Structure formats: C-alpha cells, structure tokens
Amino acid sequence: MEPVAHLVKVSIPNYLAGLPVPDSIGGWFRLGIRDWIALIPPTAALAGLGYMSYKAFCPLARGPSCGRVNLTVKKDVNKVVDSVDIEDISEKAAFCRCWRSENWPYCDGSHGRHNEATKDNVGPLVITKKKA
C-alpha cells in the first residue's frame, strides 16, 4: 500500500507541478515544442478517461441492442420447435427457449410476443414421452 500512497502523494503531484501549464491564455501561445510534447501524455489520459466515462454512463453511446435471441438456428422457418422423447416426462412438456417466460423453465407462450416485437423465430423445446 505504501507504493500507492507514494504515487498519489508524491509522484503525481511532482509530475503535475512540472508540467508547463501557463497562467494566462496568452501563455499558451508562448509554449515551445518541448512544452507541447510534455502536455501530450496527460491530455491523452484525460481524453481516454472522458471517453471511457462517456461510453460507460451515456446510454446513447452504447448503441441499440438487436433484441434477438436466436441469431443463427433455422432462420428459414417462422418458429423453431424441436421435439425430444424422454422417459421421465409423463406425456409432454414444453420448455422455454426465449428466456421471457413468466413460468420459467416452462414455456407460457411469451415467445409469441417476443417474435412479433423483434421479428425473431424462437419457439419452445417440446419433450414428449414415447408411446409403447
């Protein structure tokens, strides 16, 4: 913890005190090439911090999400429905694959609203017991 304290209390203040920051607007015009070069690293750090803050806290900077769940599977059909036979199910069970069901993990038809709103084609996983 001591190296961090030294960095914050001594190194950074000494570095900032040594920067050629003029006291007036006219002083900016009198800076030399070496002075401008010395100002590049702190300016870049402040610009980077500002950009990261903008991306983190401004909702418009993140861009819209596509809203789709299914991006690649069976896109040529209106609704993807798979059936699996299994012995543990009494007759039939439908499991949600859209992640919007109020009755998770079972399907309650929420995929219909999701598909209509997002133009997606996700449907339930239907598991049926094989009849003897």
Secondary structure, 3 states (H helix, E strand, C coil): CHHHHHHHHHHHHHHHHCCCCCCCHHHHHCCCHHHHHHHHHHHHHHHHHHHHHHHHHCHHHHCCCCCCCCCCCCCCCCCEEEEEECCCCCCEEEECCCCCCCCCCECCCHHHHHHHHHCCCEEEEEEECCCC
